[in-house]
Amino acid sequence: MSATPFTFGSLPLAQVAMVVRDIEAAKAKYAQLLGTEIPPTIETAPGSTVRMTYRGAPSDARAKLAFFNLPNIQLELIEPIEPESSWHEGLPEHGERLHHIAWWVEDAASAQVSLEAVGATLIHRGDMGEGQYAYFDARETMGVTIELLEKQRTELRVSA
């Protein structure tokens, strides 16, 4: 971990994600709005195959994903298949909505320290090849969930 605090200000925002109830319907609407082709749907592997944790416990949740690669950012649509994930959390009560904003980072462990300093806690993570994705709940302090995307996995601390 570096002695200099990690800052997000020099990094481009990588992704905005929406959680949806019906990914096929959502893909059609967003494709029409964006004037693009409808992207394919990708179904994630069971959480147990990617060492997924949700709120500190192993999770076997899955989701359907679709990605719109726009000029400056990626728009991700997420339809949860099972509960026990941040993807499903709040969907029944609050409906379709913004799920997260994401940045690609080279040192998620250092970024975690900065996120914790603003009241964000690690709630959901999983392996992604040699890298990982990790969601930090900053809804109480910043009104949003933040995702870190990392190509070479660093070890994250489970939030208390």
WOSUL-V910888 format. One record per pair of residues at least 6 apart in sequence whose C-alpha atoms are under 8 Angstrom apart, sorted by the first residue. I is the first residue (numbers start at 1). J is the second residue. D is the distance in Angstrom with one decimal. If there is no record, write none. Layout:
[[I	J	D] [I	J	D]]
//
This chain:
[[1	107	7.9] [1	109	7.2] [1	110	5.7] [2	110	7.1] [5	110	7.5] [5	114	6.9] [6	110	5.9] [6	111	5.5] [6	113	7.7] [6	114	6.0] [7	111	7.4] [7	114	7.1] [11	103	7.1] [11	104	7.8] [12	103	7.0] [13	73	6.8] [13	101	7.4] [13	102	6.2] [13	103	5.3] [13	104	8.0] [14	72	7.9] [14	73	5.4] [14	74	6.2] [14	101	7.7] [14	102	5.5] [14	103	4.9] [14	104	6.4] [15	73	5.5] [15	74	4.6] [15	75	5.8] [15	76	7.0] [15	101	5.6] [15	102	4.9] [15	103	6.8] [16	73	7.5] [16	74	6.4] [16	75	5.1] [16	76	6.2] [16	98	7.7] [16	99	7.8] [16	100	6.0] [16	101	4.6] [16	102	6.4] [17	75	5.7] [17	76	4.4] [17	77	5.7] [17	78	7.1] [17	98	6.0] [17	99	5.4] [17	100	5.3] [17	101	6.4] [18	75	7.8] [18	76	6.3] [18	77	5.0] [18	78	6.2] [18	96	7.1] [18	97	5.5] [18	98	4.5] [18	99	5.0] [18	100	7.2] [19	77	5.9] [19	78	4.7] [19	79	5.9] [19	80	7.7] [19	87	6.5] [19	88	8.0] [19	91	7.4] [19	96	5.5] [19	97	5.7] [19	98	6.4] [19	99	5.5] [20	26	6.9] [20	77	6.7] [20	78	5.9] [20	79	5.1] [20	80	7.8] [20	91	7.8] [20	95	7.6] [20	96	4.8] [20	97	7.1] [21	79	5.6] [21	80	7.6] [21	91	7.8] [21	95	7.8] [21	96	6.7] [22	79	6.4] [23	41	7.9] [23	64	7.2] [23	65	7.6] [23	66	7.6] [23	77	6.9] [23	78	6.9] [23	79	5.7] [26	77	7.6] [27	38	6.1] [27	39	7.2] [27	66	7.3] [27	77	7.6] [28	38	6.3] [31	37	5.9] [31	38	5.4] [39	66	6.2] [39	67	6.4] [39	68	6.7] [40	66	6.2] [40	67	7.9] [41	64	6.3] [41	65	5.6] [41	66	5.0] [42	64	5.6] [42	65	5.0] [42	66	6.3] [43	62	7.2] [43	63	5.8] [43	64	4.4] [43	65	6.2] [44	62	5.4] [44	63	5.5] [44	64	6.3] [44	65	7.5] [45	62	6.3] [46	60	5.1] [46	61	5.8] [46	62	5.3] [47	53	7.6] [47	58	7.8] [47	59	5.5] [47	60	3.9] [47	61	5.2] [47	62	6.3] [47	126	7.3] [48	58	7.2] [48	59	6.4] [48	60	5.0] [50	126	5.5] [50	127	4.8] [50	128	7.0] [51	58	7.2] [51	126	5.5] [51	127	6.1] [52	58	5.9] [52	59	5.6] [52	60	7.0] [52	124	7.2] [52	125	5.5] [52	126	4.1] [52	127	6.9] [53	59	5.2] [53	123	7.8] [53	124	5.5] [53	125	5.5] [53	126	6.5] [54	84	6.4] [54	85	5.6] [54	86	7.2] [54	123	5.6] [54	124	4.3] [54	125	6.8] [55	122	7.5] [55	123	4.6] [55	124	6.1] [56	123	6.9] [56	124	7.7] [56	158	6.3] [56	159	7.6] [59	84	6.2] [59	85	7.3] [60	84	7.7] [61	80	7.9] [61	81	7.0] [61	82	5.2] [61	83	6.3] [61	84	6.0] [61	85	6.2] [62	80	6.4] [62	81	5.4] [62	82	6.0] [63	78	6.5] [63	79	5.5] [63	80	4.2] [63	81	4.9] [63	82	7.3] [63	87	7.6] [64	78	5.8] [64	79	5.0] [64	80	6.3] [64	81	6.9] [65	76	6.9] [65	77	5.6] [65	78	4.8] [65	79	6.5] [66	76	5.7] [66	77	5.2] [66	78	6.8] [67	74	6.6] [67	75	5.7] [67	76	4.6] [67	77	6.5] [68	74	5.7] [68	75	5.0] [68	76	6.4] [69	75	6.5] [78	87	7.0] [79	87	7.3] [79	88	8.0] [80	87	5.6] [80	88	5.4] [82	88	7.1] [83	89	7.3] [85	124	6.8] [86	123	7.3] [86	124	6.4] [86	135	7.9] [87	99	7.2] [99	144	7.6] [99	145	6.5] [100	135	7.9] [100	144	6.3] [100	145	4.7] [100	146	5.3] [100	147	6.3] [101	144	7.5] [101	145	6.7] [101	146	5.2] [101	147	6.0] [102	146	5.7] [102	147	4.4] [102	148	5.7] [102	149	7.0] [103	147	6.5] [103	148	5.4] [103	149	6.1] [104	148	6.0] [104	149	4.6] [104	150	5.8] [105	111	7.7] [105	148	6.5] [105	149	6.1] [105	150	5.4] [105	151	8.0] [106	150	5.9] [106	151	7.1] [106	152	7.2] [107	150	7.3] [107	154	6.5] [108	148	6.6] [108	149	7.8] [108	150	6.6] [108	153	7.7] [108	154	6.2] [108	155	7.9] [108	156	7.2] [109	154	6.0] [109	155	6.2] [109	156	5.3] [109	157	7.8] [112	156	7.4] [115	121	7.3] [115	136	7.5] [118	138	7.7] [118	141	7.0] [119	138	6.2] [119	140	7.9] [119	141	6.0] [120	136	5.5] [120	137	5.1] [120	138	4.3] [120	139	7.9] [120	141	7.4] [121	136	5.0] [121	137	5.2] [121	138	6.8] [121	159	5.7] [122	134	7.0] [122	135	5.9] [122	136	4.3] [122	137	6.4] [122	158	6.4] [122	159	5.5] [123	134	7.7] [123	135	5.9] [123	136	5.7] [123	137	6.4] [123	159	7.5] [124	134	5.8] [124	135	5.2] [124	136	7.2] [125	132	7.2] [125	133	5.5] [125	134	4.1] [125	135	6.1] [126	132	5.7] [126	133	5.6] [126	134	6.6] [127	133	6.5] [127	153	7.9] [128	151	7.9] [129	151	7.9] [130	151	6.3] [130	152	5.4] [130	153	6.0] [131	149	7.6] [131	150	5.1] [131	151	4.1] [131	152	4.4] [131	153	4.3] [131	154	8.0] [132	148	8.0] [132	149	6.0] [132	150	5.3] [132	151	6.7] [132	152	7.4] [132	153	5.7] [133	147	6.7] [133	148	5.6] [133	149	4.7] [133	150	6.4] [134	147	5.4] [134	148	5.2] [134	149	6.8] [135	145	6.5] [135	146	5.6] [135	147	4.4] [135	148	6.5] [136	145	5.6] [136	146	5.1] [136	147	6.2] [137	144	6.9] [137	145	4.7] [137	146	6.6] [138	144	5.4] [138	145	5.3] [138	146	6.9] [139	145	5.9]]
//
